[in-house]
């Protein structure tokens, strides 16, 4: 009932019910309450309280809670910044169905944040996100193949991923695709 009231915008009625359900360990209610504190929705913003609630949900299968907690650890919001913990939480969120978490795990693997820099691992994480036609993952895969997963650039695969990203209206994908097309024209003119 609390979640229904919240969806209807009746936050004053929803809050005590949400708190009660959260205290009874109703995971979805606890997550909703955590996001309210995280974003200051219907309650004063309280990052530390949000983090506490999110940490209580670590054993749950709520991928969004793991993702939000990962963001807190990566940015140091309400907790001591810990990129390794953030990376682990992004992976947990991905395993619990949050496609964007695979993008973040891929980004962190690409740059070596919280884990060693590893283009193969980054590619594998991003391929998981790309399965759901995520244009950001597709663009990043183009970058990885352009750089070369094994040290050797694979322009054909890069082009494939840039085209997919551009097909999903990704501006970076469109620019990268245009740059590769321009390079092709320059090479043909030589």
N, C-alpha and C positions, 0 to 999 in steps of 0.2 A: 504494500500500500504506500509506503514511504517513497519508493522509487516512482510509482505512478503519480503521486502528488508533486514530486520534483519535476517530472516530465511536463506536468501541467503548469509549472511555474509557481506552485503554492509552497514556497520554501519554508515559510514560518510554520506551517502545519507539518511539513515533511521532516524538518530538522530533528525534533524530539523522537519521532518514530525511527528515523534513520540511526540516531545515536543508540536507541534502545536495541534495534536489530543488530547493530554493530557490536554492542556489548554482549549480545547473545551469540556472537561469532558467525553471523550471517555474512559470508565473504563479499558478496556483491554490494551489500549495504556498507560494509567497511571500506570497500574500494571507492564507492561513491562519496562517502564522507571524506576520505583521504583527498580526493580530487577537489572537493569543495575547499578544504584547508589549503591545498596546494595552490589554487588559483584565486582564492578569496571570493568564492561564489556563495552567497547567502550567509557567510560567516567571515569574520576577519581573517585575512591571509595569515597562516601560521605554518611555515615550511617545516619546522621541527616536528610539529604534531602530525603533519601529513606524512613525513618520513617515518615516524614511529608506526603509524597505521600501515603504511606500505611494507615496512619490515615485518610486521605481523602477518602479512599476506605472502611471505616468501614460499611457504609450503603449499600455497593454493595453486590452482591451475590458471589463475587470472593473468594472462600474458601482459595485459595492459598495465597491471600493477607492477610487474617486473620491469617493464619498459620505463614507466615513470620514475621508478626508483633508480634505474640505470642512469637516467638523465640527471637525477640529483647527485649521484656519485661522480658522474663525469664533470659536472659543472661546480661541484662543491656546494650545492644548495641544501642547507639544513644538515649536512654531514661533511666530514673531512673529505676533500676531493681524493678519489681513488679510481684511476682509470682502469686498473686491472679488475676491480670489482664491477665497474660499469660494463666492461667487456663481457664478463661472465653473465651479468644480468641481461644484457642484450641477447646473448645466446639463449638463455633460459626463456626470455620473452619470445624469441623466434620459434623455439621448440613448442611454445604454447600458442602459436598461431598468429603472432604479430609480424607481418611481412616487413614493416619498416624497421624492425629490430635487426633483420638480416642486413639491411643497408648500413645501419650503424656499425654492426660487427665487421662488415666489409670495409667500411671507411677506416675503422680503427686498425684493422689488419693491414690495409694499404699504407697507412702512415706510421704504423708501429706505436699506437697509443694503447697502453694497457696490455699489450701483447707484442710479440716481435713482428717487425714488418715482414709481410709474406704475401706476395702477389697471388700465389696459388690459393692460399686460404681466402684472401679477399675475393678472388674470382668465384670460389665455391660458395661463399656467403651470398654474394651478389646474384649468382645464378638462382639461388632459392627465392630471392625477392623478385627477380625478373620473371619467374613462373607466373606471378600474378600481374604481369604486364606493368610493372612499376617503371616509369620512364627514368627516374633518377638512377635506379639500379642498372637499367639498360645503358644509360650514358656512361656510368662509371665502368661498366664492362668494356665499353668502347675504349676508354682511356687505358684500361689495363692491357687490352690486346694491342693497342697502339704502342704502349711502352714495351710490351713483350713479356709474357708470363715466364718464359724460360730464358729471358734475355734477348730473344729475337722477336722483333715486332711482327705482328700478324695483321697487316692492313686490311685484308679481306674480312676477317672476323671483326676487326674494329669498325669497319664500314657497316657490317651487318647490324651491330649493336647500336651504332649511331643512327642508322636508318630506322630501327625500331623505336628508339627514343624520340626521334623527330616525328615519326608516325603517331606518337602519343602526345604530340604538341610540346615536347621539351625543347626549350630555347637553346640550351647548351648542345643538345643533340643536333639541332638544325645547324648551328654554327660549325660544329665539328664536321658534320656531313658536308657542308659547303666548303670548308677548308680542304677536306680530302678531295672533293671534286675539282677544286682549283689546282691542287697539287697534280692531279691526274692530267688536267689540261696543260699545265706547264711542262710536264714530262713529255707529253705527246708532241708539243711544239718544238722540243729540242732536237 
